[in-house]
Amino acid sequence: MFSKSLKELRVHFCQTGSASNGIRQFIASNYTAVKAANPNLPILIREAKGAEAKIFARFEHGVEKKVSLDGLSAKEIEQKLATLVK
């Protein structure tokens, strides 16, 4: 479960690019569990050809943080996400 100060999570990636393999695998494996643990949190998935894999976290008072995920494995992405939402 994420912090109450987290208001939105956005995931951007390419649906076919090899640099986005890890994020696609992470979403396929973890989206259901993450959404179940945070049912009121908007989680937006955005796919676009050639897009860099990134996660954006929006917190209270409009504070936004992002992390680049290009070329990372699903496990590395899990660690990056945990650090991002702290």
C-alpha positions, 0 to 999 in steps of 0.5 A: 500500500502506498502513502496517503500523500500519493495522488496519482501514478502514471506509467509511460512506455513503448508497447513494442520497444525492447527498452520497455520490456521490463515495465511491460512485464512488471505491469502484467505481473503486478498491476492487479495486486497494486490496484487491489492494495490501492483501490482509490489511487488512479493508475494511468497506463500510457503506451506510445510508439517510441516512448521512454519508459517512465513512472510519474508520481503526483503527490499532495500540493502538486509535487511530481516526481519521475523515474526513467525505467528504460532497459530495467528488469521488472525487479529493478522497476519494483525497487525504483517504484518503492523508492519513488513513492516513499 
